[in-house]
Amino acid sequence: MSRENNQTFFRANPLPRLLKIVSLAGLTILISLILASTMQALWWDRLGVSVVVETGDYTYPRSKGYWKTTIARVVRGAKTCPTSWDPASVETLLWSISSSSTVFNFTSTGIGLLLEAEDILSQHGNDMRDKLEAHLLALWLNHVSGYANGYKVPSSSGSLSALDIILIAESAWHSGDEDSMENAKNLIEYYIGYWEHRMPDYCGSSYYDHS
């Protein structure tokens, strides 16, 4: 077919042009998906944290008492709520925290690791650093489990996510300043407490250790 006939064919028949447009659109979408996937992977890698456990249908931030009770029940082999946590799942959460946190550096494994975490969550004496550690670990557990995904609280400096508060709290812990650590502890309590009366209590108040 001559060049002149080709031009006549393409002017008269829109199908080849349409196919070309569809092909280009498909290629553009494919490239966009690849780039989006790559950027997401880079973002998670830069953050150093990934959601490692499916947490069931009820994803909202849980209290320090919830995590203390849950880990204690896992250690004893008792049923947990609302998710059926097992030792391996909780251990995975704790190792994820250990690899990302500048405060927590767990060295135990298995049940020993769970007992180490339970001991931290049980701290409620007069030492402000210990109090902050307990609340900070609970917030980390919310973050890496996925329970805190999408949940932010209003503040004078804008909305704060769990990760925003984790960074503030870890900086305060390293500073050793009593006021900074107390403010960080209160901020964590504010973040978790903000959702307490806004979400259904699926497990019942008798489940939690409120100490």
Backbone bond lengths (Angstrom), bond angles and torsions (degrees), N, CA, C in turn:
res aa  C-N    CA-C-N  psi(-1)  N-CA   C-N-CA  omega(-1)  CA-C   N-CA-C  phi
1 M - - - 1.459 - - 1.527 108.06 -
2 S 1.312 118.64 131.94 1.458 122.20 -176.89 1.513 110.69 -72.98
3 R 1.346 116.13 165.69 1.457 120.97 179.08 1.519 110.17 -60.57
4 E 1.333 115.93 -38.66 1.467 120.46 -179.71 1.523 110.52 -65.43
5 N 1.366 115.80 -42.39 1.461 119.54 178.02 1.528 111.70 -65.59
6 N 1.382 115.32 -36.21 1.470 120.17 177.20 1.518 111.05 -59.16
7 Q 1.337 115.93 -46.45 1.449 120.92 -179.27 1.520 110.89 -62.54
8 T 1.339 115.87 -41.77 1.462 120.80 178.55 1.512 110.64 -62.62
9 F 1.364 116.79 -41.48 1.462 122.37 -179.32 1.532 110.94 -62.65
10 F 1.355 116.09 -46.02 1.465 119.86 -177.37 1.517 112.04 -69.91
11 R 1.366 116.59 -32.49 1.460 118.84 176.26 1.517 111.30 -69.49
12 A 1.314 116.85 -37.15 1.465 121.61 -176.12 1.526 112.09 -81.99
13 N 1.332 116.56 -30.53 1.463 120.21 -174.69 1.527 109.93 -117.43
14 P 1.332 118.96 108.30 1.475 121.32 -177.64 1.520 113.79 -76.70
15 L 1.362 119.00 -7.10 1.463 121.00 -173.62 1.518 113.06 -60.45
16 P 1.358 120.47 -48.50 1.473 118.65 180.00 1.520 112.52 -59.39
17 R 1.344 116.01 -40.10 1.460 119.29 179.62 1.533 110.26 -64.97
18 L 1.335 116.60 -40.42 1.456 121.43 178.89 1.523 111.20 -62.55
19 L 1.354 114.92 -43.42 1.468 119.24 178.65 1.523 111.37 -61.69
20 K 1.337 115.08 -37.89 1.457 119.66 179.33 1.524 110.52 -65.19
21 I 1.342 116.62 -42.18 1.459 121.37 179.64 1.530 110.65 -63.31
22 V 1.353 115.83 -44.57 1.460 121.25 179.47 1.520 110.60 -61.55
23 S 1.336 116.00 -42.77 1.474 120.54 179.71 1.519 110.90 -62.21
24 L 1.348 116.43 -44.45 1.459 120.21 179.83 1.524 111.19 -64.55
25 A 1.332 116.32 -40.15 1.463 120.36 178.74 1.520 110.66 -63.58
26 G 1.345 115.82 -42.97 1.459 119.83 178.67 1.506 111.87 -62.67
27 L 1.334 116.85 -41.14 1.457 121.34 179.33 1.526 110.38 -64.54
28 T 1.347 116.75 -41.18 1.463 121.33 179.37 1.524 111.02 -61.69
29 I 1.342 116.26 -44.67 1.467 120.50 179.45 1.521 110.67 -62.91
30 L 1.353 116.46 -42.53 1.460 120.65 -179.69 1.516 111.27 -61.54
31 I 1.343 116.63 -44.31 1.466 121.25 179.72 1.528 110.03 -63.76
32 S 1.358 116.18 -41.38 1.466 120.26 179.57 1.514 111.50 -61.36
33 L 1.358 115.76 -41.69 1.466 120.15 179.70 1.520 111.38 -65.05
34 I 1.334 116.41 -41.26 1.468 121.10 179.74 1.519 109.84 -63.82
35 L 1.353 116.70 -44.75 1.461 120.66 -179.78 1.527 111.46 -64.67
36 A 1.351 115.58 -42.27 1.464 119.55 179.50 1.513 110.82 -61.75
37 S 1.350 116.08 -43.02 1.460 120.64 179.52 1.518 110.86 -63.71
38 T 1.345 116.21 -41.10 1.462 120.76 -179.26 1.513 110.85 -66.31
39 M 1.356 116.66 -43.60 1.457 120.42 -179.88 1.522 111.22 -64.14
40 Q 1.346 116.21 -38.57 1.460 119.16 178.47 1.527 110.13 -63.90
41 A 1.334 115.95 -42.85 1.467 119.91 179.36 1.522 110.86 -62.18
42 L 1.359 115.95 -41.66 1.448 119.73 179.49 1.522 110.91 -65.78
43 W 1.350 116.73 -38.60 1.458 121.01 -179.87 1.515 110.78 -63.20
44 W 1.339 117.03 -47.16 1.466 119.82 179.42 1.515 111.00 -63.94
45 D 1.374 115.64 -38.09 1.461 119.08 -179.37 1.521 110.10 -65.18
46 R 1.344 116.15 -40.60 1.447 120.39 -179.40 1.526 110.76 -66.92
47 L 1.332 115.76 -36.42 1.461 120.76 179.88 1.518 111.49 -70.94
48 G 1.334 116.39 -32.33 1.453 119.95 179.54 1.510 113.91 80.22
49 V 1.343 117.19 14.62 1.459 120.85 -176.61 1.518 108.50 -137.36
50 S 1.310 115.80 143.39 1.459 119.16 173.20 1.517 108.78 -137.94
51 V 1.331 114.89 151.97 1.461 119.05 175.87 1.518 107.09 -77.11
52 V 1.306 117.28 117.16 1.463 120.01 -168.74 1.518 113.99 -110.05
53 V 1.325 117.67 -7.62 1.461 119.37 -175.53 1.523 109.70 -135.54
54 E 1.331 116.33 136.59 1.452 120.12 171.39 1.526 107.84 -75.87
55 T 1.316 116.75 126.23 1.458 119.22 -171.69 1.525 113.65 -106.41
56 G 1.305 118.75 14.02 1.453 119.66 177.80 1.514 111.56 88.68
57 D 1.323 115.76 -166.78 1.452 121.09 -173.56 1.520 113.59 -83.53
58 Y 1.318 117.82 -18.09 1.448 120.15 -169.30 1.528 110.05 -107.62
59 T 1.300 117.14 79.77 1.461 120.86 -176.31 1.518 110.16 -97.57
60 Y 1.328 115.73 100.90 1.458 122.13 171.15 1.532 106.91 -151.43
61 P 1.326 117.99 155.49 1.463 120.48 -174.39 1.530 112.97 -58.02
62 R 1.333 115.68 134.49 1.456 122.53 -178.92 1.533 110.73 -104.42
63 S 1.305 115.63 155.38 1.463 121.81 -177.20 1.526 111.69 -76.39
64 K 1.331 114.69 167.80 1.463 120.47 173.93 1.528 109.85 -60.54
65 G 1.344 115.77 -39.03 1.459 120.24 178.69 1.520 112.31 -61.84
66 Y 1.341 116.53 -37.31 1.466 119.74 178.38 1.522 110.10 -61.44
67 W 1.324 116.59 -47.50 1.472 119.78 -176.40 1.529 111.20 -68.73
68 K 1.330 116.99 -38.89 1.461 120.02 178.03 1.532 110.08 -62.74
69 T 1.329 116.13 -46.16 1.463 120.90 179.62 1.525 111.13 -64.60
70 T 1.319 116.55 -43.42 1.460 121.06 -178.41 1.520 111.31 -61.37
71 I 1.339 116.68 -47.83 1.464 119.85 -179.10 1.524 110.55 -65.42
72 A 1.325 117.36 -40.33 1.474 120.62 177.97 1.522 110.36 -60.77
73 R 1.327 117.30 -40.31 1.470 120.79 179.45 1.527 111.30 -69.56
74 V 1.326 116.81 -38.06 1.466 119.88 178.22 1.523 110.28 -62.87
75 V 1.329 115.82 -42.61 1.468 120.67 178.58 1.532 110.99 -59.32
76 R 1.342 116.22 -38.91 1.460 120.86 -178.62 1.534 112.67 -85.90
77 G 1.312 117.15 -4.98 1.461 120.05 -179.30 1.506 112.87 78.36
78 A 1.346 117.60 20.96 1.465 121.79 -178.98 1.530 110.36 -89.82
79 K 1.324 116.07 164.61 1.460 122.07 -179.71 1.524 110.29 -70.76
80 T 1.336 116.26 141.32 1.465 121.32 177.09 1.523 109.45 -114.46
81 C 1.336 116.07 164.45 1.470 121.28 -173.74 1.528 109.39 -140.06
82 P 1.365 118.20 143.85 1.465 127.37 -6.32 1.527 112.51 -83.02
83 T 1.341 116.06 -12.61 1.464 120.43 179.66 1.517 110.53 -94.06
84 S 1.310 116.62 143.90 1.470 121.06 176.96 1.525 109.08 -83.03
85 W 1.336 115.68 81.16 1.459 119.86 179.57 1.525 110.13 -69.94
86 D 1.314 116.05 148.33 1.460 121.51 174.66 1.527 107.88 -130.71
87 P 1.332 118.55 165.86 1.467 120.48 -176.22 1.527 113.73 -55.37
88 A 1.326 117.23 -41.63 1.469 119.89 -177.40 1.526 111.57 -64.26
89 S 1.342 116.95 -39.19 1.466 120.81 -179.54 1.528 111.15 -65.88
90 V 1.327 116.51 -45.58 1.467 120.32 179.97 1.526 109.96 -66.50
91 E 1.317 116.57 -39.15 1.469 120.29 178.13 1.523 110.59 -61.15
92 T 1.329 116.99 -39.77 1.461 121.32 178.02 1.523 110.87 -62.29
93 L 1.329 116.83 -41.85 1.459 120.44 176.92 1.529 110.75 -59.91
94 L 1.324 116.35 -46.04 1.458 120.66 -176.09 1.527 111.86 -67.19
95 W 1.324 117.53 -37.56 1.467 119.85 177.23 1.521 110.86 -68.28
96 S 1.341 116.70 -34.27 1.466 120.45 176.06 1.522 110.52 -63.08
97 I 1.334 115.58 -41.05 1.472 120.15 177.01 1.522 110.27 -64.64
98 S 1.321 116.17 -46.05 1.467 121.78 -177.31 1.525 112.09 -59.52
99 S 1.333 115.78 -33.71 1.468 119.35 -178.21 1.525 112.94 -81.25
100 S 1.346 117.25 -11.78 1.470 120.54 -175.27 1.522 113.53 -117.20
101 S 1.319 117.29 -26.11 1.463 121.44 -175.00 1.526 111.30 -82.16
102 T 1.335 114.89 150.55 1.469 120.10 173.32 1.527 110.80 -96.78
103 V 1.341 116.29 -0.85 1.467 121.36 -179.88 1.525 111.22 -106.67
104 F 1.320 117.07 -46.28 1.464 121.55 -174.30 1.524 110.72 -95.39
105 N 1.328 115.22 128.12 1.458 121.86 178.11 1.526 107.33 -137.80
106 F 1.335 115.43 83.05 1.457 120.18 -175.41 1.527 111.37 -71.72
107 T 1.328 115.33 141.99 1.470 120.25 -179.44 1.524 112.33 -119.98
108 S 1.321 116.96 -15.73 1.470 120.29 -179.08 1.528 110.13 -82.27
109 T 1.320 115.96 171.51 1.462 121.84 175.62 1.529 108.89 -135.89
110 G 1.327 116.16 165.04 1.462 121.07 176.18 1.521 112.72 57.90
111 I 1.333 116.25 -140.94 1.455 121.97 -178.27 1.527 110.79 -62.07
112 G 1.330 116.69 -32.27 1.465 120.10 177.88 1.524 111.55 -59.36
113 L 1.332 117.03 -37.81 1.464 121.86 178.42 1.527 110.48 -66.50
114 L 1.339 115.93 -42.36 1.465 119.83 178.87 1.525 111.23 -64.10
115 L 1.334 116.90 -39.68 1.458 120.81 178.30 1.533 111.16 -66.20
116 E 1.327 115.90 -35.59 1.468 120.64 176.98 1.531 110.02 -62.80
117 A 1.332 116.06 -43.50 1.462 120.63 178.91 1.529 110.98 -67.35
118 E 1.330 116.66 -41.41 1.469 120.47 179.15 1.526 110.32 -61.26
119 D 1.323 116.48 -38.93 1.456 121.30 -179.90 1.531 110.57 -63.92
120 I 1.332 116.59 -41.26 1.471 120.78 178.54 1.530 110.28 -64.49
121 L 1.326 116.54 -44.56 1.462 121.27 -178.72 1.523 112.36 -67.31
122 S 1.322 117.13 -20.48 1.471 121.76 -178.06 1.521 113.08 -84.85
123 Q 1.322 117.51 -7.89 1.463 120.66 -175.82 1.535 110.52 -70.12
124 H 1.318 116.48 121.66 1.461 120.14 176.90 1.532 110.31 -149.58
125 G 1.324 115.24 33.30 1.468 119.98 177.99 1.522 111.07 -80.70
126 N 1.333 116.14 -154.96 1.464 121.01 -177.08 1.521 113.55 -87.79
127 D 1.328 117.24 -15.99 1.459 119.70 -176.68 1.531 110.04 -73.42
128 M 1.346 116.32 119.14 1.464 120.28 -175.05 1.527 112.19 -67.12
129 R 1.321 117.62 -32.86 1.466 119.70 178.68 1.532 110.45 -64.24
130 D 1.335 116.49 -40.96 1.464 120.34 178.28 1.532 111.18 -65.79
131 K 1.330 116.35 -42.48 1.464 120.36 178.26 1.528 110.58 -60.00
132 L 1.335 115.53 -45.10 1.465 119.72 -179.85 1.525 110.63 -63.26
133 E 1.334 116.78 -41.91 1.470 120.53 178.63 1.528 111.40 -56.64
134 A 1.324 115.76 -44.46 1.467 120.83 -177.97 1.521 110.84 -61.52
135 H 1.320 116.59 -47.72 1.466 120.48 -179.23 1.529 111.30 -70.16
136 L 1.322 115.77 -36.29 1.464 120.14 179.75 1.529 111.03 -65.15
137 L 1.329 116.89 -41.16 1.461 119.30 178.84 1.537 110.22 -63.49
138 A 1.327 116.79 -40.10 1.466 119.80 177.81 1.529 110.78 -61.54
139 L 1.335 116.49 -40.78 1.467 119.84 179.49 1.529 110.89 -67.42
140 W 1.321 116.46 -40.76 1.472 120.16 176.06 1.536 110.39 -59.44
141 L 1.323 116.88 -43.71 1.463 120.44 179.93 1.525 110.98 -61.82
142 N 1.318 117.11 -39.21 1.459 120.45 174.72 1.518 111.26 -61.82
143 H 1.321 115.21 -40.80 1.472 120.47 -176.72 1.521 112.27 -68.21
144 V 1.332 117.66 -51.73 1.468 119.61 -174.72 1.525 112.97 -75.65
145 S 1.331 116.75 -22.58 1.468 119.34 178.56 1.515 112.23 -78.37
146 G 1.337 116.72 -20.58 1.459 120.54 -175.80 1.511 113.00 98.58
147 Y 1.332 118.18 -5.94 1.462 120.82 -179.64 1.533 112.22 -63.86
148 A 1.330 117.52 -26.15 1.470 120.49 -177.29 1.522 112.88 -96.19
149 N 1.318 117.71 0.74 1.464 120.86 -176.21 1.520 112.03 -57.58
150 G 1.332 116.54 122.88 1.455 121.43 175.47 1.514 114.80 83.21
151 Y 1.328 117.80 -3.19 1.464 120.63 -177.30 1.528 110.87 -96.80
152 K 1.328 115.40 120.05 1.463 121.63 177.03 1.526 108.88 -126.69
153 V 1.325 115.68 157.25 1.464 120.07 177.51 1.525 108.87 -121.97
154 P 1.328 116.52 148.03 1.470 118.99 178.75 1.525 111.21 -72.79
155 S 1.321 115.42 146.30 1.464 120.47 175.56 1.526 108.29 -148.91
156 S 1.313 116.34 172.53 1.465 120.58 -179.11 1.525 112.06 -65.64
157 S 1.345 116.79 -21.61 1.467 120.84 -179.55 1.527 112.01 -104.31
158 G 1.336 117.14 14.99 1.464 120.60 -179.17 1.515 110.93 108.83
159 S 1.331 116.08 177.65 1.462 120.72 -178.64 1.528 110.44 -69.10
160 L 1.326 115.41 139.35 1.461 120.82 -178.45 1.525 110.00 -118.18
161 S 1.333 116.54 131.90 1.465 122.48 174.99 1.525 108.98 -91.65
162 A 1.321 115.83 173.49 1.466 120.08 176.50 1.523 110.66 -59.26
163 L 1.338 116.44 -41.76 1.464 119.60 -178.92 1.522 111.31 -65.92
164 D 1.342 117.63 -39.04 1.475 120.38 176.36 1.526 110.28 -56.24
165 I 1.325 115.83 -45.60 1.464 120.71 -176.72 1.524 110.80 -71.90
166 I 1.333 117.43 -35.13 1.464 120.93 176.00 1.530 110.16 -58.15
167 L 1.314 116.66 -45.11 1.473 120.77 -179.24 1.524 110.90 -63.68
168 I 1.333 116.21 -41.37 1.474 120.78 177.55 1.528 110.02 -63.22
169 A 1.341 116.37 -46.35 1.469 121.21 -176.33 1.523 111.96 -66.71
170 E 1.322 117.11 -40.54 1.474 118.87 -179.74 1.522 110.71 -66.98
171 S 1.338 116.26 -36.86 1.465 119.80 176.80 1.524 110.55 -64.38
172 A 1.339 116.59 -41.08 1.464 120.46 178.68 1.522 110.95 -65.24
173 W 1.341 116.75 -40.51 1.467 121.11 179.34 1.523 110.54 -59.99
174 H 1.330 116.36 -43.63 1.470 120.44 -179.52 1.524 111.70 -69.50
175 S 1.328 117.19 -29.68 1.473 119.93 -179.04 1.522 111.21 -68.22
176 G 1.338 116.26 -31.48 1.459 120.03 -178.19 1.517 113.81 73.95
177 D 1.323 117.62 2.60 1.457 121.62 -179.61 1.529 109.86 -76.99
178 E 1.327 117.02 124.92 1.468 121.80 -175.10 1.522 112.30 -57.73
179 D 1.333 116.63 -46.29 1.463 120.22 -177.89 1.526 110.97 -65.20
180 S 1.327 116.23 -42.47 1.466 120.28 -179.90 1.529 110.76 -63.63
181 M 1.343 115.79 -41.65 1.465 119.18 -179.82 1.527 111.19 -67.91
182 E 1.331 116.75 -39.61 1.463 119.23 178.90 1.527 111.00 -66.52
183 N 1.329 117.06 -40.55 1.463 120.59 178.01 1.528 110.73 -63.12
184 A 1.329 116.39 -39.82 1.470 120.66 179.24 1.528 110.71 -66.33
185 K 1.336 116.79 -41.88 1.468 120.55 177.21 1.526 110.57 -61.07
186 N 1.328 115.74 -44.56 1.466 120.23 179.42 1.526 111.55 -64.20
187 L 1.329 116.62 -34.29 1.460 120.85 179.09 1.530 110.49 -67.03
188 I 1.328 116.37 -40.36 1.466 119.92 176.90 1.527 110.45 -64.38
189 E 1.335 116.28 -43.86 1.461 120.05 178.05 1.531 111.01 -61.71
190 Y 1.322 115.96 -38.71 1.470 120.76 178.08 1.525 110.13 -63.69
191 Y 1.340 116.29 -44.01 1.470 120.46 -178.66 1.529 110.90 -61.60
192 I 1.323 116.76 -49.06 1.471 120.36 -178.12 1.527 110.97 -71.31
193 G 1.340 116.07 -42.85 1.459 120.19 -178.43 1.522 112.74 -66.68
194 Y 1.334 116.51 -25.12 1.466 120.92 -178.79 1.525 111.86 -58.93
195 W 1.354 116.15 -30.71 1.468 120.38 -176.35 1.523 112.71 -97.70
196 E 1.340 116.37 -8.88 1.463 119.89 -171.54 1.530 113.16 -58.71
197 H 1.323 117.22 -42.80 1.461 120.55 -176.78 1.527 112.19 -97.99
198 R 1.338 116.11 6.49 1.458 120.35 179.35 1.527 112.46 -104.06
199 M 1.331 116.56 -8.52 1.458 121.83 -177.52 1.527 110.47 -122.33
200 P 1.321 117.79 148.30 1.481 119.99 177.76 1.522 110.79 -64.14
201 D 1.308 116.21 147.16 1.460 121.40 176.91 1.532 107.58 -91.47
202 Y 1.333 115.89 87.30 1.466 120.64 -173.58 1.528 112.70 -67.06
203 C 1.335 116.46 -25.98 1.462 119.20 -174.62 1.525 112.98 -95.87
204 G 1.321 116.94 -16.43 1.462 119.39 -176.52 1.516 110.13 88.69
205 S 1.310 117.53 141.08 1.459 120.88 -174.43 1.524 113.12 -63.90
206 S 1.342 117.69 -22.80 1.464 120.50 -179.52 1.527 111.72 -70.15
207 Y 1.352 117.16 -15.14 1.467 120.36 -178.41 1.525 110.94 -71.63
208 Y 1.312 117.60 -35.09 1.454 121.98 -167.88 1.526 113.45 -84.74
209 D 1.325 113.95 147.41 1.463 121.21 169.32 1.524 105.87 -96.87
210 H 1.319 118.09 111.91 1.464 121.08 -173.07 1.531 112.36 -93.02
211 S 1.313 117.38 11.99 1.473 119.06 -178.24 1.521 111.16 -72.65
